[in-house]
Amino acid sequence: MANAIEAQGLVKIYPARRGAPEVRALDGVDLVVPEGTVLGLLGPNGAGKTTTVRILTTLLRPDGGSARVAGYDVVSQSQDVRRSIGLSGQYAAVDENLTGWENLYMFGRLYELPKAQAKTRADELLDQFALADAAKRTIKTYSGGMRRRLDLAAALIGRPNLLFLDEPTTGLDPRSRLAMWDVIRSLVAEGTTLLLTTQYLEEADELADIIAVVDTGRIIAKGTADELKAQVGGERIALVVPDRGEMQRARGLLGEMTSDVTLEEHTRRLTAGSSGGAQQLVEVVRRFGEEGIAVDDIALRRPTLDDVFLTLTGHHTVEESVEESA
């Protein structure tokens, strides 16, 4: 299987400005994305995700390293790269004063499609993205979800086999986010190669074949969701104690039977490493009952991607950063 994207040692440095120090946005990023797969770049704001996408889509020149996209060098063959890809950024790149159909027709002409073909393609994409009923409305009347769908449709005007989606569901409500996931899944089913950036753990888990965890300009882990979760260790027991006065006693009792007990006082939640699976869970329930410690909720769960990211970096994915939404 050929590789749609190959990057080695990408470096990007934003110089000091207005008293702010120099920022090393990328610090040696290596990526390989085989054709027909989905790579998810997962990390908080400022981790380097958007900077990586901008370099791979020729919008930004790297200060070090090299990259080839669709077989072309992103620096010396930038025009060939642009003809071969589609890009949907964090913010919808559509004209608010034009209608949905006019926007797609305009993008078709910019891609040098003949007039008749641009019209046909606009109609096809409006149908595909359930926007046909709003085709003649100006974009300023569209909801956030409709704008994101139209922006993605515009990225597909040229029928690219390789698509870059930079945080495609940021700012969408849950229903619109699920609808966008369905659209993305349909593109993958048709054979499109995707590089998807996200700060949402569930999104990476749902959509990506391979996840690359990015933090402070570096890829700190890479693998399938299951492989990354396996790095954290085994299952964990989680329980909620309704009586705050019993939390420390519950913590001590849980520590006698498990390992690595943590307490979240504001939620009254205790979690602990489990090596005994369901049998150990039953034992915890029995011992708590014998000691008269009430429990609101108790469960045995596998590590989540949030656990993975927290273990690898010491912080959660959705956090603010000093640099641009990299």
Phi and psi in degrees as a GROMACS rama.xvg file:
@    title "Ramachandran Plot"
@    xaxis  label "Phi"
@    yaxis  label "Psi"
@TYPE xy
-73.0486  160.205  ALA-2
-98.4274  129.878  ASN-3
-78.2081  -32.3739  ALA-4
-135.287  133.262  ILE-5
-136.771  123.662  GLU-6
-134.7  138.801  ALA-7
-131.946  123.446  GLN-8
59.1868  36.8123  GLY-9
-64.912  131.56  LEU-10
-129.866  135.767  VAL-11
-139.736  126.947  LYS-12
-121.175  123.777  ILE-13
-93.279  121.308  TYR-14
-66.8013  160.511  PRO-15
-61.0282  143.294  ALA-16
-155.315  142.065  ARG-17
49.5735  41.2591  ARG-18
84.314  -9.97855  GLY-19
-81.823  145.008  ALA-20
-73.1238  165.251  PRO-21
-60.4267  141.648  GLU-22
-120.126  124.697  VAL-23
-91.8723  88.9378  ARG-24
-68.4722  -36.9314  ALA-25
-126.345  138.009  LEU-26
-134.794  60.8423  ASP-27
90.9645  54.8256  GLY-28
-85.6389  127.15  VAL-29
-113.871  133.213  ASP-30
-142.459  142.7  LEU-31
-136.585  124.918  VAL-32
-124.728  106.253  VAL-33
-65.4078  152.103  PRO-34
-60.253  141.648  GLU-35
80.4836  11.3109  GLY-36
-117.68  170.15  THR-37
-118.911  119.919  VAL-38
-104.208  126.978  LEU-39
-103.517  121.719  GLY-40
-92.2405  112.627  LEU-41
-111.098  128.742  LEU-42
177.806  167.318  GLY-43
-75.2612  172.017  PRO-44
-55.9339  135.763  ASN-45
85.2519  3.26052  GLY-46
-73.7642  -26.079  ALA-47
123.044  6.29769  GLY-48
-65.7794  -53.5828  LYS-49
-67.4069  -36.617  THR-50
-60.415  -40.8541  THR-51
-61.2393  -46.239  THR-52
-62.4658  -42.1742  VAL-53
-62.6254  -37.0761  ARG-54
-69.7783  -45.52  ILE-55
-67.7479  -23.4328  LEU-56
-101.148  12.1201  THR-57
72.1198  14.1769  THR-58
-84.4904  -10.776  LEU-59
-147.604  135.548  LEU-60
-88.4282  135.158  ARG-61
-72.8565  152.475  PRO-62
-90.6141  -7.67116  ASP-63
-167.502  159.495  GLY-64
84.0409  -175.515  GLY-65
-147.252  161.157  SER-66
-153.48  144.012  ALA-67
-124.858  132.43  ARG-68
-126.025  125.842  VAL-69
55.8087  30.1606  ALA-70
88.278  -2.17943  GLY-71
-111.618  145.461  TYR-72
-73.2263  132.66  ASP-73
-71.1889  -17.8469  VAL-74
-97.5394  -54.4304  VAL-75
-83.0126  -17.7763  SER-76
-128.154  42.8623  GLN-77
-61.5574  -37.3161  SER-78
-65.4927  -37.8269  GLN-79
-66.2782  -38.3185  ASP-80
-60.7974  -47.2597  VAL-81
-62.9688  -33.4438  ARG-82
-71.4719  -17.6123  ARG-83
-101.506  -7.33598  SER-84
-126.692  167.147  ILE-85
-123.378  149.12  GLY-86
-137.669  128.407  LEU-87
-122.008  112.377  SER-88
-84.9791  -172.784  GLY-89
-66.8521  -28.7502  GLN-90
-120.956  134.461  TYR-91
-59.149  124.014  ALA-92
-95.6434  57.9007  ALA-93
-121.988  158.367  VAL-94
-88.5232  116.791  ASP-95
-64.6378  -23.3415  GLU-96
-88.2667  -5.71852  ASN-97
-101.928  161.363  LEU-98
-77.9638  169.554  THR-99
-59.4275  -44.9667  GLY-100
-64.3248  -43.6303  TRP-101
-61.5057  -37.3884  GLU-102
-62.4269  -48.0059  ASN-103
-67.9415  -37.2176  LEU-104
-63.1507  -42.6959  TYR-105
-60.0277  -45.0373  MET-106
-63.6665  -37.331  PHE-107
-60.9305  -42.4652  GLY-108
-68.403  -36.1025  ARG-109
-64.5462  -29.9322  LEU-110
-82.1533  8.1168  TYR-111
66.8562  28.9072  GLU-112
-75.2692  142.486  LEU-113
-58.6906  154.912  PRO-114
-53.1999  -47.7493  LYS-115
-63.975  -40.121  ALA-116
-69.5695  -36.842  GLN-117
-64.2611  -39.613  ALA-118
-64.8049  -46.0038  LYS-119
-62.6811  -42.9032  THR-120
-65.213  -38.7313  ARG-121
-61.2356  -43.9455  ALA-122
-63.0869  -42.661  ASP-123
-60.1362  -45.9607  GLU-124
-71.2587  -35.0727  LEU-125
-63.1799  -38.9601  LEU-126
-67.0871  -45.5114  ASP-127
-60.5238  -36.0106  GLN-128
-102.586  19.8268  PHE-129
54.7585  43.9565  ALA-130
-120.698  8.09361  LEU-131
-60.3464  -37.904  ALA-132
-67.6012  -21.6436  ASP-133
-105.823  14.1386  ALA-134
-58.8399  -35.2316  ALA-135
-96.985  5.27086  LYS-136
-89.9237  145.845  ARG-137
-70.8754  152.846  THR-138
-64.1553  -27.9589  ILE-139
-62.5174  -16.0782  LYS-140
-95.1955  -2.06881  THR-141
-80.6764  149.335  TYR-142
-75.6085  170.466  SER-143
-60.1288  -42.4096  GLY-144
-64.3903  -38.8956  GLY-145
-65.5368  -39.5354  MET-146
-63.4833  -42.561  ARG-147
-64.6392  -39.6176  ARG-148
-65.3772  -39.8204  ARG-149
-66.7006  -39.2963  LEU-150
-63.4584  -40.6081  ASP-151
-66.5975  -39.107  LEU-152
-60.5318  -41.6335  ALA-153
-61.8759  -35.5891  ALA-154
-67.6142  -18.3254  ALA-155
-100.197  3.8131  LEU-156
-52.0002  -45.2269  ILE-157
-85.4933  12.2062  GLY-158
50.947  54.7466  ARG-159
-73.0606  148.594  PRO-160
-89.6642  -9.6169  ASN-161
-130.039  124.198  LEU-162
-128.114  134.937  LEU-163
-107.722  124.432  PHE-164
-120.454  111.473  LEU-165
-98.1092  102.554  ASP-166
47.3335  62.8815  GLU-167
-66.623  -18.1894  PRO-168
-113.758  7.9665  THR-169
-60.5113  129.492  THR-170
86.3686  -1.94212  GLY-171
-89.2707  150.431  LEU-172
-74.3994  164.115  ASP-173
-54.6429  -40.1041  PRO-174
-66.3106  -43.4991  ARG-175
-65.8614  -34.7409  SER-176
-64.5498  -45.2495  ARG-177
-63.3397  -37.6375  LEU-178
-64.6741  -39.2276  ALA-179
-66.5367  -37.0156  MET-180
-59.8422  -41.1512  TRP-181
-62.6974  -40.3829  ASP-182
-62.5425  -45.5122  VAL-183
-63.225  -42.337  ILE-184
-60.7089  -38.5313  ARG-185
-66.0284  -36.7477  SER-186
-64.8163  -41.9259  LEU-187
-64.1561  -40.635  VAL-188
-62.1548  -26.6081  ALA-189
-84.4463  -1.51038  GLU-190
100.202  6.69774  GLY-191
-70.8453  136.626  THR-192
-86.5263  133.843  THR-193
-125.508  137.928  LEU-194
-114.55  116.74  LEU-195
-116.888  126.003  LEU-196
-102.951  144.199  THR-197
-159.999  153.763  THR-198
-109.486  5.64311  GLN-199
-99.5895  117.697  TYR-200
-60.9768  -44.3507  LEU-201
-65.236  -30.9994  GLU-202
-66.9787  -45.7298  GLU-203
-62.2286  -41.4142  ALA-204
-62.9325  -40.3219  ASP-205
-75.5972  -36.9864  GLU-206
-108.314  -27.8168  LEU-207
-92.5137  138.402  ALA-208
-74.4121  -43.8815  ASP-209
-127.267  138.517  ILE-210
-115.179  129.508  ILE-211
-108.933  119.007  ALA-212
-86.752  122.145  VAL-213
-112.905  135.099  VAL-214
-152.316  133.217  ASP-215
47.7303  44.494  THR-216
79.8238  9.28039  GLY-217
-130.173  150.3  ARG-218
-88.8581  113.847  ILE-219
-99.1881  -11.1799  ILE-220
-164.625  152.814  ALA-221
-152.447  139.134  LYS-222
164.295  -176.706  GLY-223
-70.9384  166.569  THR-224
-58.2622  -42.4227  ALA-225
-65.8242  -39.7723  ASP-226
-63.6403  -41.0914  GLU-227
-67.3837  -40.9069  LEU-228
-64.4125  -32.8039  LYS-229
-65.9122  -24.4626  ALA-230
-66.2522  -26.1575  GLN-231
-75.7844  -29.0202  VAL-232
122.352  -159.024  GLY-233
-81.3782  -159.543  GLY-234
-73.5683  164.802  GLU-235
-131.345  144.736  ARG-236
-95.9126  129.858  ILE-237
-124.513  132.738  ALA-238
-144.399  155.926  LEU-239
-119.074  129.059  VAL-240
-102.366  120.495  VAL-241
-70.7071  -28.5833  PRO-242
-98.0225  112.085  ASP-243
-59.8281  -30.1306  ARG-244
-68.4451  -15.0961  GLY-245
-101.127  0.224527  GLU-246
-63.7322  -43.3869  MET-247
-68.4578  -38.2896  GLN-248
-64.818  -39.7537  ARG-249
-64.9953  -38.6341  ALA-250
-62.4882  -43.9595  ARG-251
-64.2609  -42.3747  GLY-252
-65.6808  -42.427  LEU-253
-63.9894  -36.8324  LEU-254
-65.2505  -24.9381  GLY-255
-70.0879  -23.7624  GLU-256
-110.013  -15.7173  MET-257
-133.717  -164.602  THR-258
-135.622  161.411  SER-259
54.0993  54.8165  ASP-260
-79.2229  131.024  VAL-261
-122.918  148.941  THR-262
-125.706  126.278  LEU-263
-105.05  100.253  GLU-264
-64.8703  -36.5408  GLU-265
-68.5438  -26.3171  HIS-266
-105.075  -4.88817  THR-267
59.8899  31.5728  ARG-268
-102.302  133.081  ARG-269
-112.712  135.747  LEU-270
-129.141  150.63  THR-271
-154.276  148.912  ALA-272
-67.2185  141.036  GLY-273
-125.995  127.424  SER-274
-108.435  -4.72593  SER-275
-109.135  2.11634  GLY-276
60.1787  -140.891  GLY-277
-63.2374  -35.5708  ALA-278
-63.0665  -39.124  GLN-279
-68.9542  -35.8678  GLN-280
-60.7279  -44.1752  LEU-281
-61.1742  -40.4545  VAL-282
-64.0964  -40.6118  GLU-283
-62.2875  -44.8388  VAL-284
-59.7854  -43.541  VAL-285
-63.3421  -46.9712  ARG-286
-66.4135  -39.0265  ARG-287
-64.9388  -38.1639  PHE-288
-64.3514  -42.6058  GLY-289
-62.3264  -36.8562  GLU-290
-85.0053  -2.8587  GLU-291
72.4406  26.4163  GLY-292
-97.3899  115.66  ILE-293
-71.8728  147.943  ALA-294
-131.49  127.491  VAL-295
-77.4864  -41.5638  ASP-296
-150.892  141.58  ASP-297
-148.104  139.676  ILE-298
-155.515  157.671  ALA-299
-108.762  122.232  LEU-300
-133.607  155.762  ARG-301
-82.166  159.676  ARG-302
-60.6589  146.34  PRO-303
-102.271  171.336  THR-304
-64.0101  -28.376  LEU-305
-62.9858  -42.23  ASP-306
-59.705  -41.5113  ASP-307
-60.2973  -50.7421  VAL-308
-65.7672  -40.4542  PHE-309
-63.5942  -40.2199  LEU-310
-66.1801  -40.6515  THR-311
-75.7316  -34.8186  LEU-312
-117.052  -20.5363  THR-313
85.8671  3.31054  GLY-314
-148.476  166.061  HIS-315
-82.5397  170.793  HIS-316
-75.1593  -40.0931  THR-317
-88.0396  88.7349  VAL-318
-139.751  159.134  GLU-319
-84.2622  154.86  GLU-320
-135.296  160.667  SER-321
-75.604  -23.728  VAL-322
-97.5802  175.339  GLU-323
-57.6987  167.306  GLU-324
-67.5276  73.5793  SER-325
